[in-house]
């Protein structure tokens, strides 16, 4: 019996990494949603002003960070008990990045403006 090293593809299950990727995507999509709705409704945008020096970006950043942190705290214990491949989490984060990029694109926001 010989001990040969096991060759891996690098795509084996990495549950904590998958949870971190997906949580980052949730934080990103939260920022995009806040930016999208802030662009549509000025009173919503003003409600996000937690600091006068930063304006509405202060609320957007704080809420996005909280969404990321809370989603990571929820996803990490769930991911520890399941098998989630890096490929699956990469697909999820890619979809979230594309959705966020579309949502903050000014012509897309203009499609929903009531003016």
Phi, psi and omega in degrees: 000122181253149178261095177268140176294142180278128178270132178239159181274351185085358181252018179292172185295128176229078188300313179297324178292318178298317179297319180294318179299311183294321177297321176297320177296323178293319176298320180293316181290330175296315178300317180295319178296318178295320178294318181298308182289330174293327177288335180271328188228113183294324180291326175295318179297319179292328179294338179276001180280100177266338179223128183293332181289325179266340182074212184293342179295334179299313179291322180297316180292316181296314180294321179295317177298319178296319178298318178297311184294316180293317180294325177293319178296329178278316185287328184300309179294329178292317182291330180298328182267000183233164176260111179238122181279156176299324180299315180297314180292327178294321177295317180298313181294324178297316179297318179294321178295315179297316179297318179295319180297320178293320184292333180264002178285118186307318178298330177291317177297323180297334177297334184255358180290143183269001183288000000 
